Amino acid sequence: MNLVEKGPADVGGTDEVNAEELTRRLEALARFLRAVGPYLPDGELVAAHTLVERSGNRLALSLEHTVVALAGSTGSGKSSLFNALARFKLSQVGVRRPTTGTAHACVWGPLEPANRLLDWVGVLPRQRFVRESALDGDDEVALRGLILLDLPDFDSVERTHRLEVDRLLGLVDQIVWVVDPQKYGDRILHQAYVSQFSAHAGVTIVVLNQADRLSPGDTEVVLNDLTRLLGEDGLTGTPVLASSAKQPGMLSDLRGALEKTVADRQAALRRLSVDLDSVSEELATMIGPPAAEDEVDRSTVRQLSESLAASAGVPAVADATAGSYRLRASAATGWPLVRGLRRFRADPLRRLHLAEKAEPDAVSTDVVPRTSVPAPDAAQRSAVGISVRAVATRAAAPLPDIWAPAINTAARSRADDLPDALDRAIAQTDLGMERQPIWWRAVGILQWILLATSAVGLGWLILGYGLRVLGLPEINYPEVGVVPLPTLLLLGGLLAGLLLWLLLKPIVEAGARRARRRAEQRLRTAITEVGRGYVVSPVREVLNAYAQAREALGVVRSE
């Protein structure tokens, strides 16, 4: 009986995978995972993490060996096929099911170089066999480097067998599905296994075993139907071969396909490349259009700053600054006769514990004294929450939905620290009240001169009155017009001081307004920095991670 083959003769595909390029793509995948790891759900990244670990291990081991698995259901004859290819009885064959409980490995070539690879695959040392010997001459040289595995039955009644099959299918370089004429259309085979490897057509061979039981015409019919089923599974173009363990001549095409696979030394690279393509397709749903770190626009930051300023009590502090300016100006430039009374009035900034600026290098909240700025009310706290959500919403707008929780979490990540940070910002802000204006001192000196003038006039008048009481000669006061000079000094000094104080009140009020504006501007600048540091910066870290992930995924997908 002649071998019947359906599918391309070039088993394994023609596209060569460059090992360096594959390594570069895998390194990019690792960068992607490092970037998104803190922000995306772990469950969405399991396949990618598994691939990075598996590919790193596989590439670090021998690429001179190709691991090919014979996989099939109970009774498909894969163990018999395994023994026929090895030309020795290495794997037990029997009628009792399941027969194959653990994977057997046959190595063409020296065993020692393949042991590390077999350790990683998980084949027990007692189940490893060496096929090539001096007696073979050059008969087996074409398969040197092949590691052929006989897997347990994937439909075994033993759950541990099925789990072992699933594990090994994820590690091998090439899969040979072994089917028989009776069960080639088995639903479990196609739905649970073959279709799941639809992307791996380039490293897949399907063998219709036991073809010696069919006539040539029936073999053709079965092969055509099997090819159709594989097409429905997504494995269009996968080689479909007819073989028989009992007829050595019917193994030539399968053996030839394995020889070509071994000679190409591409199966491991193609398997990893296809796995990488599949994983990258899944990850592509997590990445959308570019998003800059400054995706949070000025209007959103301004809204955040306004709500934080109201919550931190900036208007109250600004009003207190204006009140403190008035009080201090009056104390420095007011009429000396009533100036002292103002000292009994509490400084508005002192009431808020803001009379002296905290040290700018203070780090701990224990070092920076807390202020007594009124706590925010419910409406102000709500406004802050709305503004924080607005920052997150604006930043997440161009990103896929999977990033929204990470950005929302980042925006709120330091929310508990915000009240203390705002209070420190208020305490550390220089309100511009430490220095007195020069004109305050000048006016203060002038007021004292005017008061001294009044005192001289008063003293002169008292002296004259005393002399008159004692009967001593009276003092002839100089006169200015009809007003005695001492009286003029007394009244003029008092009236001039009072008039100066009244004239300066509008100037002081204007200065208070300027002080309020200056303080409010500085406070809002400080509050904006807090908002950027505690809300915007964590969001920008996520956006930066997104940008890094997007760049890395572009390398993974060779875009």
Secondary structure, DSSP 8 states (H G I E B T S, - for coil): ----EES-SSTT-S----HHHHHHHHHHHHHHHHHHTTTS-GGGGHHHHHHHHHHHHHHHS-SS-EEEEEEE-TTS-HHHHHHHHHTS--S---SSS----S-EEEESS-SHHHHHHHHHHT--GGGEEE---GGGTTTTGGGTTEEEEE---TT-S-HHHHHHHHHHHTT-SEEEEEE-TTTTT-HIIIIIIGGGGGGGGGGEEEEE--GGGS-HHHHHHHHHHHHHHHHHHT-TT--EEE--TT-GGGGHHHHHHHHHHHHHT-HHHHHHHHHHHHHHHHHHTT--S---TT-S-HHHHHHHHHHHHHHHTHHHHHHHHHHHHHHHHHHHHS-HHHHHHHTTS--HHHHTT-SS---TT--STTTS---------HHHHHHHHHHHHHHHHHHHTTS-GGGHHHHHHHHHTTGGGHHHHHHHHHHHS--S-SS--HHHHHHHHHHHHHHHHHHHHHHHHHHHHHHHHTT-------EETTEEHHHHHHHHHHHHHHHHHHHHHHHHHHHHHHHHHHHHHHHHHHHHHHHIIIIIHHHHHHHHHHHHHHHHHHHHTT-
